[in-house]
């Protein structure tokens, strides 16, 4: 391993106790998206201890933050991305305490050598990945306008260490219907809002054969009345939409909108539709992924490329990857294949000593990859050329 990367590793090791304490503090105080004030405080305390100024409320989100370290003039800016929100009822069942700690460790490691390299590094706190699409809001608010590359690590399980894993576009759509209540003995006096909701579900099921193979629309009825002998005056439902591209998600939303309009005409109920921000499909930058893979191999972790036929979940990192070259690679914190993400068992695994060790190695690997980028203009050119080729034209024209 080259001498500069050895110093990066040493810097992460020197911060070891602070990083492990940070991970455990975030884990022991789980907070939902946009409510991560304790996590923000824990992270800020560590960064400030090492002499960095933390800008809280960065990008217009109260629980976001940013800290910077500058090298020599003339180079690009690399961001390490931190997530630290938890899941309702599960806590850190997605291991975001590890993501945040890994980003802080990578930032501290790379900061130890940044003065020798042309460019800058920063760490950006990205709230509410779990359903809030915090990165989308930060993008819209210009928080990534001066960032050239984005790096982050996500924990996995079952011994699955993956680089270059993609993800489909996703969006949650909420539908409400307002009708007219009546006694069920005289249903003609009312307008059944629940019937309108059921019509929407029936239409979707009717149209499924016309969907693209990768399209998914899964829905639940959230509210459908209060008593069986009352015609419901209000009913609501929610749908999770997934597709290969954000562009296709927009088309599915329009299909759903037409279903709502048809239900209005059939039942007389008035429908309202509301959409969350769309998490775009992911475009992992292969040259950067390969560099991270090589660096993790130096640290004793063998990583593999994913099965191209397998369907994977979604994340707002996809929106970032459209704008700038990005990686979001996976390090397994447990070899147990029975432990899956978004479960109480995974939350327990995310607090285990083994997970902290993986987190520290991930921090070193991310920092070493950032070092590779800032050390070579040829590598920067290779990354950018790959990015330009992989992003569809319909995003470039927006």
Buried (B, 14 or more C-beta within 10 A) or exposed (E): EEEBBEBBBEBBBBBBEBBBBBBBBBBEBBBBBBBBEBBBBBBBBBBEEBEBEBBBEBBEBBBBBBBBBBBEEEBBBBBBBBBBBBBEEBBBBBBBBBBBBBBBBBBBBBBBBBEEBBBBBBBBBBBBBBBBBBBBBBBBBEBBEEBBBBBBBBBBBBEBBBBBBBBBBBBBBBBBBBBBBBEBEEEEEBBBBBBBBBBBBEBBEEBEEEBEEBBBBEBEBEBBBEEEEEBBBBBBBBBBBBBBBBBBBBBBBEBBBEBBEBBBEEBBBBBEBEBBBBBBBBBBBBBBBBBBBBBBEBBEBEBEBBEEEEEBBBBBBBBBBBBBBBBBBBBBBBEBEEBEBEBEBBBBBBBEEEBBEBBBBBBBBBBBBBBBBBBEEEBBEBBBEBBEEBBEEEBEEE
